[in-house]
Amino acid sequence: MDFTLKSTTGAVIRTGTADTFVGFLRQDLASLGSADLKGANLSGADLKGANLTSASLTSADLSGADLSGADLSGADLRGANLHGASLRYVNLRGADLRYANLRYANLDDSDLRDANLEDSDLRGADFTRCRAVLPAGEPDGWTCVGWLNGDLLNVRVGCRNTGYASGVAYWTGKPDRQEVLAALVYVRAVAVLRGWKVD
């Protein structure tokens, strides 16, 4: 697939295939802020420390890529494939991760403050020491994660995005979702300890 890298002013920096870009990315990691990499195939790429602030990576394939220490703050990662990617120590503050595939991604010690995780696939993702994320395991077989979006707690259980109160109302009275309710109580308790707004 061919794609175009543009500057913040819209000037074309480079056009070509993903193979062309991987070499370019490794040579000049400091100049990729606001890059247009929509649909790029960067699977398995070594992008450690890359500056991708506000980059457009919509539907990009970053599966298995090493983005350790990269800056993806404000990046548009809607629908991106990050399956098995290394996102350790990555700045994802304010990133849009809606519909992204984060299955088995390693997000150890990453910053996800104000990131949008709605409708993303979080199964098997490692959120150890992540800022603004509260992993709560797999109650009743569903991945449960709380995260801080703005100043308010959001919760994702399976494919449902909700706030704490609406989640409790939805799952109360469902005998096969007792673990989910317990996970919500845990997420709320930790969020309160961290000073997050929960309702």
VEXDREN-2710 file (C-alpha; in Angstrom, 1 decimal):
% VEXDREN-2710
k/r/px/py/pz
1/MET/0.0/0.0/0.0
2/ASP/1.3/3.5/-0.9
3/PHE/0.9/6.3/1.5
4/THR/2.0/9.9/2.1
5/LEU/3.8/11.6/5.0
6/LYS/2.7/15.2/5.4
7/SER/3.9/18.0/7.6
8/THR/1.7/19.9/10.0
9/THR/1.1/22.5/7.2
10/GLY/0.1/19.8/4.7
11/ALA/3.3/19.8/2.7
12/VAL/4.2/16.4/1.3
13/ILE/7.4/15.1/3.0
14/ARG/7.6/11.7/1.4
15/THR/5.4/9.2/-0.5
16/GLY/6.0/5.5/-0.9
17/THR/5.4/2.1/0.4
18/ALA/5.7/0.9/4.0
19/ASP/9.1/-0.6/3.3
20/THR/10.3/2.8/2.2
21/PHE/9.0/4.4/5.3
22/VAL/10.4/2.0/7.9
23/GLY/14.0/3.0/6.8
24/PHE/13.0/6.6/6.8
25/LEU/11.4/6.4/10.3
26/ARG/14.5/4.8/11.7
27/GLN/16.7/7.6/10.2
28/ASP/14.7/10.6/11.4
29/LEU/12.5/9.7/14.4
30/ALA/12.4/13.3/15.6
31/SER/10.4/14.7/12.6
32/LEU/7.2/12.6/12.6
33/GLY/4.9/14.8/14.7
34/SER/1.5/15.2/12.9
35/ALA/2.6/12.6/10.3
36/ASP/-0.2/11.2/8.0
37/LEU/0.3/7.4/8.2
38/LYS/-3.3/6.3/7.7
39/GLY/-3.5/2.7/6.8
40/ALA/0.3/2.2/6.8
41/ASN/1.7/-1.3/7.3
42/LEU/4.3/-1.0/10.0
43/SER/3.9/-4.5/11.4
44/GLY/6.9/-5.5/13.3
45/ALA/8.6/-2.1/12.8
46/ASP/11.3/-0.9/15.3
47/LEU/10.0/2.5/16.2
48/LYS/11.5/2.8/19.7
49/GLY/11.5/6.5/20.9
50/ALA/9.7/7.8/17.8
51/ASN/8.0/11.2/18.0
52/LEU/4.5/10.5/16.6
53/THR/2.7/13.3/18.5
54/SER/-0.7/14.0/16.9
55/ALA/0.2/11.6/14.1
56/SER/-2.7/10.1/12.1
57/LEU/-2.4/6.3/12.3
58/THR/-6.0/5.5/11.6
59/SER/-6.3/1.8/10.6
60/ALA/-2.5/1.4/10.5
61/ASP/-1.1/-2.0/11.1
62/LEU/1.4/-1.8/14.0
63/SER/1.0/-5.4/15.1
64/GLY/4.1/-6.6/16.8
65/ALA/5.8/-3.2/16.4
66/ASP/8.2/-1.9/19.1
67/LEU/7.1/1.6/20.1
68/SER/8.8/1.5/23.5
69/GLY/9.4/5.1/24.8
70/ALA/7.6/6.6/21.8
71/ASP/5.5/9.8/22.1
72/LEU/2.0/9.2/20.7
73/SER/0.3/11.9/22.6
74/GLY/-2.7/13.2/20.7
75/ALA/-2.3/10.6/18.0
76/ASP/-5.3/9.3/16.1
77/LEU/-5.1/5.5/16.4
78/ARG/-8.7/4.7/15.6
79/GLY/-9.0/1.2/14.2
80/ALA/-5.2/0.7/14.4
81/ASN/-3.9/-2.9/14.8
82/LEU/-1.6/-2.9/17.8
83/HIS/-1.9/-6.6/18.5
84/GLY/1.1/-7.7/20.5
85/ALA/2.9/-4.4/20.1
86/SER/5.3/-3.1/22.7
87/LEU/4.0/0.2/24.0
88/ARG/6.1/0.2/27.2
89/TYR/6.8/3.7/28.6
90/VAL/4.8/5.3/25.7
91/ASN/3.1/8.6/26.1
92/LEU/-0.4/8.0/24.8
93/ARG/-1.9/11.0/26.6
94/GLY/-5.0/12.3/24.7
95/ALA/-4.6/9.6/22.0
96/ASP/-7.8/8.3/20.3
97/LEU/-7.7/4.5/20.5
98/ARG/-11.4/3.9/19.7
99/TYR/-11.8/0.6/17.8
100/ALA/-8.1/-0.2/18.2
101/ASN/-6.9/-3.7/18.5
102/LEU/-4.7/-3.8/21.7
103/ARG/-4.9/-7.5/22.2
104/TYR/-1.8/-8.7/24.1
105/ALA/-0.1/-5.3/23.7
106/ASN/2.4/-4.5/26.4
107/LEU/1.5/-1.1/27.9
108/ASP/3.7/-1.4/30.9
109/ASP/4.3/2.0/32.6
110/SER/2.6/4.0/29.7
111/ASP/0.6/7.2/30.2
112/LEU/-3.0/6.9/29.0
113/ARG/-4.4/10.0/30.7
114/ASP/-7.3/11.5/28.6
115/ALA/-6.9/8.7/26.0
116/ASN/-10.1/7.3/24.5
117/LEU/-10.3/3.6/24.9
118/GLU/-14.0/3.2/23.9
119/ASP/-14.7/0.2/21.7
120/SER/-11.1/-0.9/21.7
121/ASP/-10.2/-4.6/22.1
122/LEU/-8.3/-4.8/25.4
123/ARG/-8.2/-8.6/25.8
124/GLY/-4.9/-9.8/27.2
125/ALA/-3.3/-6.3/27.2
126/ASP/-0.8/-5.7/30.0
127/PHE/-1.6/-2.4/31.8
128/THR/1.0/-2.9/34.6
129/ARG/1.8/0.5/36.2
130/CYS/-0.1/2.4/33.5
131/ARG/-1.1/5.9/34.5
132/ALA/-4.9/6.6/34.3
133/VAL/-5.8/2.9/33.8
134/LEU/-7.2/0.4/36.4
135/PRO/-7.2/-3.2/35.1
136/ALA/-9.6/-5.4/36.9
137/GLY/-9.0/-8.8/35.4
138/GLU/-11.6/-10.9/33.5
139/PRO/-14.7/-11.1/35.7
140/ASP/-17.2/-13.6/34.4
141/GLY/-14.8/-14.0/31.4
142/TRP/-14.9/-10.4/30.3
143/THR/-11.9/-8.0/30.2
144/CYS/-12.6/-5.2/32.7
145/VAL/-10.7/-1.9/32.6
146/GLY/-11.4/1.5/34.2
147/TRP/-9.7/4.6/32.8
148/LEU/-9.6/8.3/33.4
149/ASN/-11.1/10.2/30.5
150/GLY/-10.8/13.9/31.3
151/ASP/-11.6/14.0/35.0
152/LEU/-14.2/11.2/35.0
153/LEU/-13.9/7.4/35.5
154/ASN/-15.0/5.3/32.5
155/VAL/-15.3/1.6/32.6
156/ARG/-15.1/-1.0/29.8
157/VAL/-16.3/-4.6/30.4
158/GLY/-16.2/-6.8/27.4
159/CYS/-17.6/-4.6/24.6
160/ARG/-19.6/-2.3/26.9
161/ASN/-18.4/1.2/27.7
162/THR/-20.0/2.8/30.7
163/GLY/-19.7/4.9/33.8
164/TYR/-19.7/3.4/37.2
165/ALA/-23.3/4.1/38.2
166/SER/-24.8/3.1/34.8
167/GLY/-22.7/0.0/34.8
168/VAL/-24.0/-1.1/38.2
169/ALA/-27.5/-0.4/37.1
170/TYR/-27.0/-2.4/34.0
171/TRP/-25.5/-5.5/35.6
172/THR/-27.5/-5.6/38.9
173/GLY/-29.9/-8.5/39.0
174/LYS/-28.0/-10.6/36.4
175/PRO/-26.9/-13.7/38.3
176/ASP/-24.2/-14.5/35.7
177/ARG/-22.5/-11.1/36.2
178/GLN/-21.8/-11.1/39.9
179/GLU/-18.0/-11.0/39.3
180/VAL/-18.5/-8.0/37.0
181/LEU/-20.3/-6.1/39.8
182/ALA/-17.5/-7.0/42.2
183/ALA/-14.9/-5.7/39.6
184/LEU/-16.8/-2.4/39.3
185/VAL/-16.8/-1.9/43.1
186/TYR/-13.0/-2.5/43.0
187/VAL/-12.4/-0.1/40.1
188/ARG/-14.5/2.6/41.9
189/ALA/-12.7/2.1/45.2
190/VAL/-9.3/2.5/43.6
191/ALA/-10.5/5.4/41.5
192/VAL/-11.7/7.2/44.7
193/LEU/-8.3/6.5/46.4
194/ARG/-6.6/8.2/43.4
195/GLY/-8.9/11.2/43.6
196/TRP/-10.8/10.5/40.3
197/LYS/-14.3/11.7/39.8
198/VAL/-16.5/8.6/39.6
199/ASP/-20.1/9.8/39.0
END
